[in-house]
Structures are given as structure tokens and as C-alpha cells.
């Protein structure tokens, strides 16, 4: 929640025509409050479902989550919030001027949990993007920001607002259709103050350990890449 507030307070975000939420928005220590803030964005917000959002709904409906914070978060959600998450689309398409037709998904166009990485081969990218006509693709899932070309398709991973790998802060991306520019951005956070607020306001029984793992500590992008590469049999 504090990370989300930092990003929404950035002038470019506050003045943006469209804010796209690329999934995994509520599986954390302040799920109800986070969803209420995102809903308050109104029609400016375009939503995409992530695997964690799907898994929250599954947990509500009886399929236990292996992640304690997700199981707890699912139990906090109001009925209207469960309905919201259950109805989210798996993609959004926006015409963005010089960036062209831009596809927003969570992980890949064909899956909400598939791993695709900055150093994945062009052959792997061709497989993942097969059948798609968008000139720009924005995706997340791996929590590590990058911009790269994959056979003339511009691929953007904004990183993670609330659980980054590699560098601290709240990560997002600014896409400017007028200029065709894509800028990876990072809103600074005071980790100690964020942790104190979460401990004070969350209500999650394991919040101190969660803060130690994901707020006052930032996992290495190199370690994450090694782990995620195994999904590609590398």
C-alpha cells in the first residue's frame, strides 16, 4: 500500500490519461485497502488479471494457497472485491500513438504464470509472442524491469510496485504515445517507515517476517534470473 501510494503520487502518474494495472494487485498485507484505492481510479484504470489475483479467488472458493500472506489476504476480501478479481480480463489492448498497438498482459499472452526473461532467446520470444500483432507488449510476473526488442516487437517489463527484485523502491514504467518513449521509473521508499506502517496497520499474523523478506530486504535479480531460467530448462 505505501509503495502504491508513492507511485500514484508521482506527477506523471497523477496526470496520466490511462493507468494500466498488469496484475497481482492484492496478494499482500493490505489487500482490502489496496483494492479500494485502485477502484477509486475509476475509468482511468485498466485492469489485467495476474496469477496471484486468480489464486486469491481460488483460495476464497476453497483451494488453499501455499503462501500464508495470500491465504490471509483472500480471507480479508469483501464479496465485491472477490467478484472484481474473478472478472478481470487476461489482457488489455491500447492504441498508443507512436508506440502503436500495445498489448498489456501479466506474464505472457498465453499464460498468467509463464516465465519469460530479459535474457530469453529470440526463439523463445518468438514462441511466446506467436500469433500476436501488437508492436509493443507490456508484461510483468517476474518483478524485474527491462526494455528490449524481440524481432521488432518492443517488450516492456515495468517491474513490481510492491515486491521488486534487484533494486529497492516502487517500480513502474511511463509510456508516452506522443513521443514513442518508454521510461523505466522507480519511486523511492523509506523501507523502515514502510515496514513500521505495515506492522501497525496490516493485521497479517506473519507481517514482521514478511517485512523482513520483502521490504527491508530486496532479493537479488541475478538470483531470481537463475531460478526463473529453470522454467525454460536452462
Residue frames as qw, qx, qy, qz and C-alpha x, y, z in Angstrom:
[[0.000, 0.882, 0.470, 0.000, 0.00, 0.00, 0.00],
 [0.260, -0.816, 0.101, 0.506, 2.72, 2.59, 0.81],
 [0.392, -0.167, 0.618, 0.661, 4.50, 1.69, -2.43],
 [0.224, 0.600, 0.690, 0.337, 1.29, 2.09, -4.43],
 [0.096, -0.929, -0.279, 0.221, 0.64, 5.48, -2.84],
 [0.367, -0.584, 0.329, 0.645, 4.16, 6.60, -3.77],
 [0.320, 0.130, 0.701, 0.624, 3.62, 5.71, -7.43],
 [0.082, 0.754, 0.624, 0.188, 0.14, 7.25, -7.63],
 [0.229, -0.880, -0.134, 0.395, 1.60, 10.43, -6.15],
 [0.471, -0.162, 0.423, 0.756, 4.12, 10.83, -8.98],
 [0.266, 0.545, 0.008, -0.795, 3.13, 13.80, -11.19],
 [0.259, 0.250, -0.723, -0.590, 3.30, 11.76, -14.40],
 [0.115, -0.248, -0.962, 0.009, 1.01, 9.11, -12.93],
 [0.109, 0.532, 0.535, -0.647, -1.39, 11.61, -11.38],
 [0.317, 0.588, -0.111, -0.736, -1.70, 13.29, -14.79],
 [0.132, -0.123, 0.895, 0.408, -1.74, 10.16, -16.93],
 [0.574, 0.059, -0.310, -0.756, -4.58, 9.54, -19.33],
 [0.913, -0.089, -0.319, -0.238, -4.55, 5.81, -18.57],
 [0.270, -0.561, 0.740, -0.252, -3.09, 3.73, -15.74],
 [0.827, 0.110, -0.490, -0.254, -2.71, 0.05, -16.59],
 [0.575, -0.495, 0.581, -0.295, -2.55, -2.46, -13.74],
 [0.582, 0.393, -0.668, -0.245, -0.74, -5.53, -15.06],
 [0.846, -0.183, -0.476, -0.154, -1.87, -7.97, -12.39],
 [0.654, -0.178, -0.561, 0.476, -1.01, -9.32, -8.93],
 [0.039, -0.608, 0.012, -0.793, -2.57, -6.33, -7.22],
 [0.596, -0.578, 0.027, -0.557, -3.98, -7.68, -3.95],
 [0.918, -0.172, -0.336, 0.122, -1.98, -10.68, -2.65],
 [0.380, 0.397, -0.423, 0.721, -0.22, -8.72, 0.06],
 [0.297, -0.230, -0.706, 0.601, -0.53, -7.41, 3.61],
 [0.199, 0.396, 0.318, -0.838, -3.16, -4.69, 2.91],
 [0.191, 0.219, 0.825, 0.484, -5.43, -6.21, 0.26],
 [0.063, 0.762, 0.639, -0.086, -8.73, -4.52, 1.06],
 [0.105, -0.823, -0.022, 0.558, -7.24, -1.02, 1.24],
 [0.256, -0.304, 0.614, 0.682, -5.17, -1.55, -1.91],
 [0.180, 0.410, 0.811, 0.377, -8.16, -2.63, -3.98],
 [0.007, 0.846, 0.468, -0.254, -10.24, 0.28, -2.70],
 [0.155, -0.692, 0.228, 0.668, -7.56, 2.74, -3.80],
 [0.208, -0.081, 0.752, 0.620, -7.27, 1.15, -7.24],
 [0.136, 0.615, 0.767, 0.126, -11.05, 1.12, -7.72],
 [0.053, -0.833, -0.251, 0.490, -11.11, 4.83, -6.84],
 [0.238, -0.316, 0.486, 0.779, -9.06, 5.50, -10.00],
 [0.572, 0.548, 0.277, -0.544, -12.26, 4.91, -11.94],
 [0.814, 0.550, 0.184, -0.033, -12.20, 4.68, -15.72],
 [0.168, 0.852, -0.493, -0.051, -8.58, 5.83, -15.91],
 [0.398, -0.428, 0.810, -0.049, -7.54, 2.38, -14.69],
 [0.802, 0.256, -0.421, -0.336, -7.36, -0.62, -17.00],
 [0.640, -0.447, 0.584, -0.219, -7.04, -3.91, -15.12],
 [0.661, 0.329, -0.655, -0.158, -5.33, -7.17, -16.09],
 [0.885, -0.413, 0.089, -0.193, -5.61, -10.34, -14.04],
 [0.194, 0.613, -0.756, 0.126, -2.44, -11.91, -12.68],
 [0.629, -0.048, -0.776, 0.006, -1.90, -15.42, -11.38],
 [0.164, -0.047, -0.687, 0.707, -1.92, -14.14, -7.79],
 [0.448, 0.026, 0.084, -0.890, -5.30, -12.49, -8.35],
 [0.726, 0.010, -0.554, -0.406, -6.67, -15.74, -9.77],
 [0.516, -0.001, -0.795, 0.319, -5.21, -17.67, -6.85],
 [0.150, -0.038, 0.483, -0.862, -6.87, -15.32, -4.33],
 [0.678, 0.011, -0.143, -0.721, -10.24, -16.09, -5.86],
 [0.718, 0.062, -0.689, -0.079, -9.43, -19.81, -5.80],
 [0.244, 0.072, -0.746, 0.616, -8.48, -19.54, -2.12],
 [0.428, -0.033, 0.248, -0.868, -11.80, -17.87, -1.32],
 [0.797, 0.092, -0.256, -0.539, -13.54, -20.74, -3.09],
 [0.919, -0.306, 0.184, -0.169, -11.71, -23.44, -1.14],
 [0.869, 0.310, -0.165, 0.349, -8.37, -24.11, -2.84],
 [0.553, -0.776, 0.018, 0.303, -5.82, -23.27, -0.15],
 [0.416, 0.848, -0.277, 0.173, -2.88, -21.07, -1.15],
 [0.855, -0.069, -0.280, 0.431, 0.64, -22.28, -0.30],
 [0.303, 0.361, -0.197, 0.860, 1.57, -18.67, 0.55],
 [0.250, -0.487, -0.683, 0.485, 0.45, -17.59, 4.04],
 [0.031, 0.348, 0.078, -0.934, 0.05, -13.92, 3.10],
 [0.303, -0.024, -0.597, -0.742, -2.12, -14.86, 0.10],
 [0.357, -0.386, -0.851, -0.013, -4.31, -17.19, 2.15],
 [0.175, -0.485, -0.490, 0.703, -4.75, -14.47, 4.75],
 [0.100, 0.221, -0.210, -0.947, -5.42, -11.82, 2.09],
 [0.297, -0.215, -0.774, -0.516, -8.10, -13.99, 0.49],
 [0.320, -0.498, -0.770, 0.236, -9.87, -14.26, 3.83],
 [0.117, -0.424, -0.256, 0.861, -9.97, -10.45, 4.20],
 [0.028, -0.060, -0.502, -0.863, -11.59, -9.63, 0.86],
 [0.486, 0.297, 0.378, -0.730, -15.16, -8.40, 0.66],
 [0.641, 0.369, 0.673, 0.010, -17.58, -10.17, -1.66],
 [0.451, 0.873, 0.079, -0.165, -17.49, -7.26, -4.14],
 [0.058, -0.778, 0.586, 0.219, -13.70, -7.45, -4.25],
 [0.536, -0.088, 0.830, 0.123, -13.74, -11.18, -4.91],
 [0.592, 0.647, 0.475, -0.074, -16.22, -10.56, -7.73],
 [0.212, 0.917, -0.233, -0.244, -13.96, -7.84, -9.13],
 [0.230, -0.566, 0.762, 0.217, -10.89, -10.08, -9.17],
 [0.600, 0.155, 0.785, 0.021, -12.83, -13.02, -10.61],
 [0.543, 0.742, 0.386, -0.076, -14.00, -10.90, -13.54],
 [0.106, -0.784, 0.352, 0.500, -10.68, -9.34, -14.56],
 [0.806, 0.576, -0.091, -0.098, -9.60, -9.82, -18.19],
 [0.854, -0.238, 0.225, 0.404, -6.34, -11.52, -19.09],
 [0.494, 0.094, 0.290, 0.814, -5.31, -8.71, -21.48],
 [0.156, 0.858, 0.245, -0.424, -5.85, -5.09, -22.44],
 [0.565, 0.279, 0.393, 0.670, -5.08, -3.51, -25.82],
 [0.028, -0.868, -0.176, 0.464, -4.48, 0.22, -26.14],
 [0.600, 0.627, 0.162, 0.469, -3.58, 2.30, -29.20],
 [0.488, -0.740, -0.037, 0.461, -0.63, 4.40, -28.01],
 [0.214, 0.924, -0.167, -0.268, 0.34, 6.73, -30.84],
 [0.374, 0.710, -0.592, -0.071, 3.95, 6.18, -31.86],
 [0.321, -0.326, 0.869, -0.187, 4.13, 3.05, -29.72],
 [0.426, 0.047, -0.741, -0.517, 1.38, 1.57, -31.88],
 [0.809, -0.326, -0.306, -0.381, -0.96, -1.17, -30.79],
 [0.046, 0.476, -0.735, 0.481, 0.13, -2.02, -27.27],
 [0.778, -0.264, -0.531, -0.205, -0.78, -5.28, -25.57],
 [0.231, -0.538, 0.585, -0.561, -0.79, -5.50, -21.77],
 [0.849, -0.170, -0.479, -0.140, -0.68, -8.95, -20.12],
 [0.644, -0.724, 0.221, -0.110, 0.53, -10.27, -16.80],
 [0.682, -0.403, 0.549, 0.267, 3.09, -12.95, -17.68],
 [0.157, -0.131, 0.706, 0.678, 2.81, -13.80, -21.40],
 [0.483, 0.087, -0.250, -0.835, -0.03, -13.51, -23.93],
 [0.676, -0.040, -0.660, -0.326, -0.86, -17.19, -23.46],
 [0.675, -0.319, -0.617, 0.248, -0.45, -17.68, -19.70],
 [0.288, -0.889, 0.013, -0.355, -0.73, -15.74, -16.44],
 [0.706, -0.646, 0.287, 0.050, 2.24, -17.57, -14.88],
 [0.876, 0.329, 0.049, 0.348, 4.69, -18.41, -17.69],
 [0.454, -0.707, 0.173, 0.513, 8.25, -17.12, -17.24],
 [0.646, 0.612, 0.144, 0.433, 9.88, -15.02, -19.97],
 [0.560, -0.654, -0.016, 0.509, 13.04, -13.10, -19.16],
 [0.145, 0.907, -0.206, -0.338, 15.20, -10.28, -20.44],
 [0.068, -0.570, 0.766, 0.290, 17.85, -12.80, -21.50],
 [0.754, 0.238, 0.597, -0.135, 15.47, -15.34, -23.02],
 [0.374, -0.082, 0.659, 0.647, 16.43, -16.36, -26.55],
 [0.341, 0.262, -0.253, -0.867, 14.80, -14.85, -29.62],
 [0.365, -0.076, -0.869, -0.324, 13.46, -18.30, -30.42],
 [0.167, -0.381, -0.804, 0.424, 11.75, -18.40, -27.03],
 [0.157, 0.403, 0.177, -0.884, 10.34, -14.91, -27.54],
 [0.349, 0.122, -0.591, -0.716, 9.03, -15.91, -30.97],
 [0.301, -0.242, -0.922, -0.022, 7.25, -18.87, -29.37],
 [0.089, -0.444, -0.627, 0.634, 5.68, -16.75, -26.62],
 [0.196, 0.487, 0.032, -0.850, 4.58, -13.94, -28.96],
 [0.081, 0.080, 0.850, 0.514, 3.38, -16.19, -31.80],
 [0.027, -0.601, -0.766, -0.226, 0.09, -15.02, -33.29],
 [0.171, -0.786, -0.323, 0.498, 0.24, -11.57, -31.67],
 [0.472, 0.646, 0.292, 0.524, 0.21, -8.47, -33.88],
 [0.272, -0.952, -0.088, 0.107, 0.97, -5.76, -31.30],
 [0.543, 0.665, -0.259, 0.443, 4.07, -3.67, -31.86],
 [0.022, -0.504, 0.586, -0.635, 4.56, -3.16, -28.13],
 [0.744, -0.346, -0.563, -0.103, 3.96, -5.72, -25.39],
 [0.167, -0.577, 0.488, -0.633, 3.94, -4.85, -21.69],
 [0.831, -0.233, -0.496, -0.094, 4.17, -7.70, -19.20],
 [0.339, -0.728, 0.425, -0.417, 5.17, -8.37, -15.62],
 [0.960, -0.147, -0.207, -0.120, 5.23, -11.51, -13.43],
 [0.822, 0.092, -0.320, 0.463, 8.99, -11.70, -12.85],
 [0.431, -0.866, -0.160, 0.196, 9.24, -8.45, -10.82],
 [0.556, -0.367, 0.278, 0.693, 12.35, -7.31, -12.74],
 [0.366, 0.835, 0.114, -0.395, 12.19, -4.24, -15.03],
 [0.452, -0.204, 0.584, 0.642, 13.57, -4.27, -18.56],
 [0.560, 0.697, 0.046, -0.446, 13.01, -2.95, -22.07],
 [0.372, -0.299, 0.753, 0.453, 14.15, -4.97, -25.08],
 [0.596, 0.398, -0.329, -0.615, 13.38, -5.71, -28.70],
 [0.566, -0.043, 0.823, -0.003, 12.29, -9.20, -29.70],
 [0.327, 0.242, 0.737, 0.540, 12.29, -9.34, -33.51],
 [0.006, -0.338, -0.297, -0.893, 10.90, -5.80, -33.90],
 [0.498, -0.688, -0.468, -0.244, 8.42, -6.11, -31.02],
 [0.045, 0.529, -0.450, 0.718, 9.17, -3.71, -28.18],
 [0.685, -0.411, -0.601, 0.020, 8.79, -5.60, -24.89],
 [0.081, -0.586, 0.339, -0.731, 8.49, -3.73, -21.59],
 [0.623, -0.425, -0.634, 0.172, 8.52, -5.14, -18.07],
 [0.140, -0.830, 0.047, -0.538, 7.81, -2.29, -15.62],
 [0.253, 0.208, -0.758, 0.565, 8.98, -4.34, -12.63],
 [0.427, -0.535, -0.728, 0.031, 7.00, -4.52, -9.41],
 [0.204, -0.752, 0.015, -0.626, 5.47, -1.71, -7.38],
 [0.641, -0.635, 0.179, -0.393, 5.34, -3.63, -4.12],
 [0.867, -0.330, 0.364, 0.086, 7.75, -6.57, -4.31],
 [0.503, 0.787, -0.341, -0.108, 10.75, -5.75, -6.53],
 [0.908, -0.154, 0.165, 0.353, 13.75, -7.92, -7.29],
 [0.647, 0.430, 0.066, 0.627, 17.10, -6.25, -7.86],
 [0.188, 0.258, -0.181, 0.930, 16.69, -2.68, -6.59],
 [0.049, -0.460, -0.689, 0.558, 14.64, -1.10, -3.85],
 [0.208, 0.256, -0.054, -0.942, 11.76, 1.29, -4.41],
 [0.594, 0.458, 0.574, -0.328, 8.44, 1.05, -6.25],
 [0.231, -0.194, 0.665, 0.683, 8.97, 0.22, -9.94],
 [0.519, 0.652, 0.478, -0.278, 6.73, 1.28, -12.83],
 [0.434, 0.062, 0.512, 0.739, 7.00, 2.41, -16.44],
 [0.256, 0.676, 0.156, -0.673, 5.92, 5.54, -18.27],
 [0.468, 0.274, 0.689, 0.481, 4.74, 5.00, -21.87],
 [0.131, 0.618, 0.044, -0.774, 4.38, 8.18, -23.93],
 [0.620, 0.471, 0.609, 0.152, 2.42, 7.68, -27.12],
 [0.258, 0.949, 0.026, -0.176, 3.17, 11.20, -28.35],
 [0.018, 0.811, -0.564, -0.152, 6.94, 10.67, -28.44],
 [0.891, 0.207, -0.398, -0.064, 7.13, 6.87, -28.52],
 [0.148, 0.543, -0.687, 0.460, 9.34, 6.95, -25.43],
 [0.834, -0.398, -0.372, -0.086, 9.33, 4.26, -22.75],
 [0.082, 0.630, -0.530, 0.562, 10.94, 5.13, -19.42],
 [0.689, -0.299, -0.637, 0.176, 11.51, 2.74, -16.56],
 [0.176, -0.696, 0.183, -0.672, 10.81, 4.59, -13.33],
 [0.601, -0.213, -0.686, 0.349, 11.44, 3.95, -9.64],
 [0.329, -0.790, -0.044, -0.516, 9.71, 5.82, -6.82],
 [0.294, 0.328, -0.720, 0.536, 11.93, 5.94, -3.70],
 [0.709, -0.559, -0.323, -0.286, 10.66, 4.48, -0.44],
 [0.144, -0.583, 0.644, -0.474, 11.90, 4.64, 3.14],
 [0.612, -0.030, -0.783, -0.106, 11.95, 0.91, 3.88],
 [0.192, -0.073, -0.751, 0.628, 11.98, 1.39, 7.66],
 [0.347, 0.133, 0.238, -0.898, 8.93, 3.65, 7.61],
 [0.644, 0.069, -0.511, -0.565, 7.10, 1.38, 5.18],
 [0.495, -0.026, -0.855, 0.155, 7.80, -1.61, 7.40],
 [0.011, 0.100, 0.618, -0.779, 6.62, 0.20, 10.52],
 [0.508, 0.110, -0.030, -0.854, 3.36, 1.17, 8.82],
 [0.656, 0.044, -0.665, -0.354, 2.69, -2.34, 7.59],
 [0.344, -0.061, -0.842, 0.411, 3.32, -3.82, 11.02],
 [0.150, 0.141, 0.440, -0.874, 0.99, -1.24, 12.53],
 [0.525, 0.262, 0.004, -0.810, -1.85, -1.44, 10.00],
 [0.375, 0.195, -0.806, -0.415, -1.82, -4.83, 8.30],
 [0.779, -0.172, 0.282, -0.533, -3.27, -7.37, 10.73],
 [0.850, 0.284, -0.440, -0.054, -1.45, -10.26, 8.99],
 [0.822, -0.562, 0.093, 0.006, 0.00, -12.53, 11.66],
 [0.838, -0.070, 0.183, 0.510, 3.30, -13.02, 9.86],
 [0.293, 0.945, 0.084, 0.117, 3.81, -9.37, 8.97],
 [0.351, -0.828, 0.390, 0.197, 7.18, -8.93, 10.71],
 [0.655, -0.141, 0.649, 0.360, 8.71, -11.81, 8.75],
 [0.541, 0.675, 0.449, 0.224, 7.08, -10.59, 5.54],
 [0.035, 0.995, -0.082, -0.046, 8.51, -7.11, 6.05],
 [0.490, -0.623, 0.542, 0.279, 11.96, -8.59, 6.67],
 [0.659, 0.134, 0.662, 0.330, 11.74, -10.63, 3.46],
 [0.410, 0.583, 0.549, 0.436, 10.22, -8.08, 1.06],
 [0.021, -0.978, -0.164, -0.129, 10.54, -4.56, 2.47],
 [0.347, -0.859, 0.352, 0.134, 13.77, -4.13, 4.39],
 [0.497, -0.274, 0.726, 0.389, 15.40, -6.71, 2.10],
 [0.630, 0.591, -0.139, -0.483, 15.36, -6.78, -1.71],
 [0.870, -0.023, 0.472, 0.138, 16.01, -10.11, -3.39],
 [0.235, -0.481, 0.557, 0.635, 18.76, -10.26, -5.99],
 [0.681, 0.545, -0.085, -0.482, 17.76, -10.04, -9.63],
 [0.304, 0.505, -0.796, -0.139, 20.68, -12.33, -10.50],
 [0.230, -0.054, 0.926, -0.295, 19.40, -14.98, -8.11],
 [0.604, 0.414, 0.405, -0.548, 15.85, -14.60, -9.43],
 [0.553, 0.587, -0.412, -0.424, 17.04, -14.94, -13.03],
 [0.113, 0.337, -0.935, 0.001, 18.88, -18.17, -12.19],
 [0.369, 0.158, 0.820, -0.409, 15.79, -19.60, -10.53],
 [0.594, 0.542, 0.217, -0.553, 13.33, -18.47, -13.21],
 [0.334, 0.553, -0.642, -0.412, 15.58, -19.67, -16.04],
 [0.227, -0.092, 0.966, -0.079, 14.91, -23.23, -14.89],
 [0.571, 0.471, 0.487, -0.464, 11.36, -22.79, -16.18],
 [0.580, 0.698, -0.253, -0.337, 12.93, -22.53, -19.65],
 [0.982, -0.022, 0.103, 0.156, 15.09, -25.60, -18.98],
 [0.420, 0.773, -0.325, 0.347, 18.22, -23.50, -18.91]]
